[in-house]
Amino acid sequence: MTSASITTATPLQDDLKAIIAPVKEELAIVETWLTTNLIDDNPFVGELLSQVFQSGGKRIRVAIALLGSKASLTEGRELGRLNIIQAVLTELIHTASLVHDDVLDSAALRRGKETVNKRFNDRLAVLLGDLLFAQASICLARIMNPVVVGIYGQVLGDLCAGEIKQMRSQFNVEVNWEGYINKSIGKTASLFAAGAHAGAILNAAPDSSVQALKDYGVNLGICFQIVDDLLDVTGEATELGKQPGSDLRAGVVTAPALFVLEKDDAAAKRLCELIKTRAIATDEGSLEGISIIKSNGGVEATVNLAGHYANLAKESLSKIAPSDARNSLESLINYVLVRTK
């Protein structure tokens, strides 16, 4: 991996279709359940659910949950109702967090489409996010497994803690690598890990398989967040569904900027000045910040960091018995990394 331009959408979509092939039927069931209103039969709520779940999401977390469950099955067994519910609740939590994030960020677009808070208002968006969390709680109650309940309870705490850490570190150039990775775990990798290994617990898989899938999810989640942070610098608005440089504008220091800031040179000092004075929040300042990162190795170093966590995820899968599902889990790693090429 030596460059970081974005590939076209079609090959990625084709790759994802091949990856989810082992769980294609189960994924179709999940799609139906996601837009089912578990709280009441209010048609307006149904419309909102359809809007958030039909806005072009790739269902990466659903795929991880279903494939992790299938990879941990003993020979001759099939995915059951509890595995489907676990995949549904994973996506419900993810989507709820996105709806709330859009409110916090005053975002107008998500995946190139108008957000709920922009289309209606912040209060309605917050309530919709709460509704999705409530639906996830109903799913957890139906699973009735205290270990899985504890796992997803921790995820909810990690999501909130990750956002709080990010908010408190805005425009702070003292952010370190440990803090960055911990924030990435809280915001992203925690849910990836839950999706990857909770199904193995429901399948009564060996502890070694459960741990291997958990490690896979953590490392893939960190890799995914690093790539997302990279795309904020290298992506185009038409492909990101939002304006590039949004993290920099918000004063969020991620891997590409960290690699530059840790150097003791003129570029590091200028980027530090842009962030500390909040000039980075302007059009001119953000463009200059992106240019500094691109010209001083921030992109290449971030690609290598993503590759490191991708390799760790692949190593974790070596402890899982060979199967089509395991092959797809490995292909998901490559799918995430393709966006850095």
WORA-V943325 format. One line per field, one symbol per residue. psi: psi as a letter, one per 40 degrees, with the letter a starting at -180 (. if undefined). A space follows every 50 residues. Layout:
# WORA-V943325
psi: ???
This chain:
# WORA-V943325
psi: heifihiidddddddddddedefdddddddddddehhedafhdddddddd ddeffeiefddddddddddddeiiheiiiadddddddddddddddddddd ddddefhdihfeihiddddciddddddddddddddddddddddfhddddd dddddddddddddddddeehfheehiddddddddddddddddddddeddd ddefiidddddddddddddddddddddddddddeiiddddeihiedddde ehhadddddddeigadddddddddddeeddeiddddddddddddefeddd ddddddddddddddddeeehihidddddddddddddddee.
